[in-house]
């Protein structure tokens, strides 16, 4: 159980998970605010669009949170299955294959038989694993975090419409805020990946800008 909790705590804090959910929430909100027509939109239409954007992100936040829990439980069950294969296999080569399958990417292919055998023996020496995969407190905290990230990412895009009565100005400020947030999110992803961060930030902002342009070009 402690191993599961440590594993889950690391996943909750994964920058890729956090930033990806923020980007998703922002793009969802942009898809609604970009559909406003600044020349003809009245206050009631703006209010409807904003409530729809919030409601949609709320719904998708719930969906993402549920899928996060399902993905976590499925991954943990698969790890337990591979662990049992390694522990119960009478053939060391079969156990080695299970270890290689569990390793990310092509890492397993670069590990020699001696190292794999040492890993097999270490796994056999571990305490008996739980009978089935279970969710721990950190899993639910992670799901809540996913939900909040998707929903809260909507507010910076929506707030200008709540504070500014002129729709055209509110749209410009809202889009500018969203693009800045997308740039920062892309920059953080680039930094985490070890690539040129500002290029990743500009690419992410360009995706948001392209989305707004396409929606407007289609009659939004």
Protein Blocks (a to p, Z undefined) as FASTA:
>chain_A
ZZmmmmmmmmmmpmklmmmmmmmmmmmmmmmmmmpcfklmcfklmmmmmmmmmmmmmmmm
mmmmmmmmmmmmmmmmmmmmmmmmmmmpmblklmmmmmmmmpghjllmmpcfklmmmmmm
mmmmpccddfbdcddfklmmmmmmmmmmmmmmmmmmmmmmmmpmblklmmmmmmmmmmmm
mmmmmmmmmmmnopafklmmmmmmmmmmmmmmmmmmnoZZ
